[in-house]
Amino acid sequence: MKIDQAQLDKVEVKLNKQNAFLAAIAAAFWAIPLILMWYFVHVYYPSFSAVMLLINGLLVGFVVRIHGKGLTGVFSLIAILVHTSIVLAAFSLNIVLAGTTWAFLLFGLYIAGVIGAKKISRIEVPFEEHRAFSFFTSTKPHESNKKLKNKWYIVLPTLLLTMALSLYASILGLAFFNEYQVLTQQEQQRQQQRQNRENREIDIMPAALDSKSTQEVLLYSYAYHSGLLFNKYGRRSEVFPQSEYKALALLRYLVEYRNNARAKFILGFLTGETKGSEMLQAAADQKDPYARIYSTVSFGCYSNEDLAVELLQKLRNTATEEYIREEISSILYLGIKDVCRDFEQPEFMLSYVINYSEK
């Protein structure tokens, strides 16, 4: 069989250019960006995650083809092994499935990727060079196959080792990236929540408060005290920045600028001692119902308990507001001595604000 020498020279050059070792190393390291690409496809275009089973095989085939310049079956084997390893890593990272996907479709895409990797990874011998190629390879292996860079027992262990390192680095890197994203999102949420709380704050200067109703100011005072801002019905709340100083400052504003009895009661009740008692009594003199109740309780605590009980019963009988009757009934049920402890650790109750009405 006569073969043109030019064709023989051309084919021999191609055979000598084969480098399975380089193809294995390159494909293994290219696995890292391929997995990263798959991950970002899953994050930003999740419906296309499964298609990567095909696309990954094609890309792996190109990598092996470009770096290996191979004409033999070992290059197809390298491409198939790399493609399969990346697919397994993708399943372990849960970046393949998005929603409901049929198993046979996934398997079909994977097989298509394998076929693509197998086909693309090897350089096809042109028709006019087939006879020259057969001349070099049909009777015995070509000299290029005897070189260490193309020996299967060198190439395959190298491929498996480098693939293991690449996949480990990829999975570890994505795990750190995911953790960083979670921590960043949590910090952003905390900052946003803090900013939202700060944006809800109000100016506590008298000039800014003049436009607000007394109940609004009381609601903000309770919000600064408790960390919860309620609506005027007490049925809905939102997180609010706490500041005991601002809570008391709002009460003092109502006392000093509006001579408000409810604010006097709350401020006196929370302050305690002599000054607080005087403010509590002043609120009672202005006929604030809560102040009248707790000034009577205070009298029972420090003077005459029996008389205090009698006065509370009279207040309950003459009260028109249901919440006042319930408050007194609760105190009588517990007993004056038990309620006296409230003066030791006074609590700003939401009911003091919700039950307030302008008169």
Number of C-alpha atoms within 10 A of each C-alpha: 5 6 11 11 10 11 16 17 12 13 22 17 12 16 21 15 15 23 24 29 23 19 26 29 20 20 31 30 16 18 24 21 12 19 24 16 14 26 21 13 19 20 14 10 12 18 16 16 21 22 18 26 26 22 21 26 31 23 23 31 29 21 23 32 26 17 20 26 22 25 20 18 11 19 31 25 17 28 33 22 22 27 30 19 17 25 23 14 18 22 11 11 14 12 21 26 17 15 8 7 12 9 9 9 12 18 13 13 19 23 16 17 27 26 19 23 32 26 19 22 34 24 18 12 14 10 9 9 17 14 19 22 22 12 16 16 14 10 8 9 10 16 12 18 18 11 12 14 18 23 16 15 10 13 22 19 12 17 24 18 12 19 25 14 14 21 21 14 13 19 18 12 14 16 13 12 12 12 12 12 12 12 12 12 12 12 12 12 12 12 12 12 14 14 12 14 16 12 11 13 14 12 9 17 11 14 8 10 17 15 10 9 11 22 18 16 23 24 24 27 27 27 25 22 21 19 19 18 21 21 14 16 10 14 8 10 13 12 16 23 19 18 16 14 11 19 22 20 17 25 24 17 19 23 19 13 10 12 14 18 24 28 31 27 30 25 26 24 26 20 17 17 12 10 13 18 19 17 23 31 23 19 27 22 14 16 14 20 21 22 26 22 21 23 23 23 28 23 16 21 18 10 11 13 18 11 14 20 20 13 17 23 16 12 18 19 11 10 14 10 11 9 12 17 18 12 14 23 15 12 20 17 11 11 14 20 15 12 19 19 11 14 17 12 10 15 12 15 11 15 11 17 25 17 15 16 9 6 3
